[in-house]
Amino acid sequence: MTTNLDRTGPRDLAAKLPARLSLTPKTTLAGRLDGAWWPYSRDLETELPALAAALDETWGRVTRVTVNPARWPVVPHTVAVAGRTMHVGWFTEQDPDKLILLSYTVGRWDLLVIPPETEPAAAARLMAAAAIPGSVLTAGVLMANEAAIGRGTRDAQRQEAGWEDEGGACMSPFGNSMSRTALPLPGNGRR
């Protein structure tokens, strides 16, 4: 399979924008994640320099990054970051919704990666949840929970639209629409 990346518009834009990060506050509570990152695109070569620059001040110099290639169309071996080279590796066993950052001097950090196309409200929920100190939730669990919340929201909106479209629709106890003639009301021929 061949993947083409358009590197004209979004690359220039993403390079100028600050990294969207939410980091766990420094506490003695160790959790599964150290925060969340919401990139602007799926182009690691464009996105990683801004992430590294944002983390250099807080965490120290990031020397290596690992990802699962399922979420990234192209995984470069190295990325130029502020006059140095950052190595990028990939592992299919790694959670596809997680990015691992390594530093020779400071250690390892695990970040939830929020897909670039995520709605802002969902991204805000995910960023807040990933930054809770001591949380035992993994990146995959957080993404699954958000998908369930999003699906629940869409289902509720669809049911409400159905209600409005049918002039106050009759619903079965199982959430299915029913015609008014199915109800045991006087005049429907049912008792």
N, C-alpha and C positions, 0 to 999 in steps of 0.2 A: 504494500500500500504506500502510495506517495502522498506526502502532506506538503502543501505549499503555505508558507506564511507570508502575508502582506506586511512588509516591514517599512512601509512609508509613513502612514499617518499615525497609527497607534503607538509605534515605537517612539516617535518623537514626543508624543504626548506623555506616555508613561515615564520616559526618562526625565521629564521636567516636574512630574508630580511627586509629592512625598509618599513614602510607603504607608499604607493603611494597616496599622498595627494595634493590637491590644495585648499588653503583656501582664502576666501575673505579678502582683506586687511582691517584693522581697519579704518572705516570711519563713518560718521554720517548717511550715506545712508543705510537704512535697506532693505534687499532684502528677497526673499522667501527662498533662500539657503545660507548657510555659506561656501560652497565649495563642493568638490567632493572627493570621496574615490574610488580607484580602487583596490579591493582585488585580491590576487593571486588565491584564490579558493572560494568555497561556504561553507567552514567549519568555522562557526563563532567562535568555540572554539579555532581554530588556528589563525584566522585573528584578532580578537578583541584585544588581548594583545599588538600587535605591533601598532595598531591604538591608543589605550589608552596611550601607552608610548609616541607616537609622539605628542599627544595632551596635555599630562600632563604639559609639559613645556610652551606651547602656551596658553592653555585655562584653565588649572587647572585640578583637579582630576575628572575624569568622573566616576560617580557612577552607572548610569543606561543607558541602550541602549534599544531602541524599533525598531522592524523591522516588515515587513509584511512577513508571512511565505511562501508566494507564490514563493519567490526567493531563499529561504534557505531550503535545504532538512531536516536539523535538527536544531531546535532552543533550545539551552540549557537554563536552568533556571538561571544558574550562570556561570561565567567564572573567572578563577583565573588570576589575573593581578598583577604582582610584589608584591606578598605576601598579597594581599587583594582580596576581592570578588567583582566583578561587576555583577549587576543583569541585566538579559536580559528578555525583555517582547516582546510579539507580538500582533499585532492588524491587523485584516483583512481589517479594514477601512483605515489604513495608506497606503499612496502611496507605491506600491511595489518597486519603484526605489529610495526610500528614507530611510535613517537611522537617527533616532533621538537620540541625546546624551544629557544626563542630568547630571548636577552637583549641589550639594546642595549649593555651595558657589557662583558659577558664573552664572548659568542659563541653557539655552537650545540652542542647535545648530542642524541644519538640514543639512545633507549632501546627495548629489546625490550619489547613489551607482552605479558605472559602472560595468557591468558584467565582470567577470574575462576573459572570452573568447573574449572580444572586441579587435578588431584590434588596434594597437598602434596609428595610425593616428586618428581614431575615438575617442579613449580615450583622446587623447590630445585636440581635439576640445571640447569634453564634459567637461573636467577639466577646460579649459579656460572659457567656457560659464557659468559654475556653480560658478565661482569665481568673476564674474562681480559684483561690488558693486551696490546695489539698483535694481538689476534685478527682474522683476516681473514674470519671467518664473519659472514654477514648475519643479520638477524632471521628472514627466510624460511627460510634453511638450518638455523638452530637449531631452528625449529619443525618442519621436515620431519624432521630427525634425531630429535627427541623423539617424533614420531608413529611413526617406524620402531621406536624402542626400545619404545614402548608397545604397538605391534602385535606385536612379537617376544615381549614378555612375555605378552600375551594368548594368542598362538599356543602358546607353551610350556605355559601353564596348561591350555589346551584339550587339547593332546596328552597331558599327564599325566593329566587327568581321563579321557580316553578309555582310556588304559592301565589305570587303576584300575578303570574300569567293566567292562572286558573281562577282568579277572583276569590282567593281564600280556599285553596285546594283542600280536599279531604285526603288525609294521609292515614295509611294503615299503621298499626303499632310497630311495624317493621320499617317505616320510613318510605313506603311505596305509595305513589299517587293512586287514589281510588276515585272512580266517578261517583257523583252524588246518588245515582240510582243503586249503588252497591250498599248504601247505608240503610239500616232498618228504620226508616222514617215513615210516619203516616203518609199515605198517598203513593208510596213506592211499591205497593202490592206485597210487602213483606211484613211479617210480624215479629 
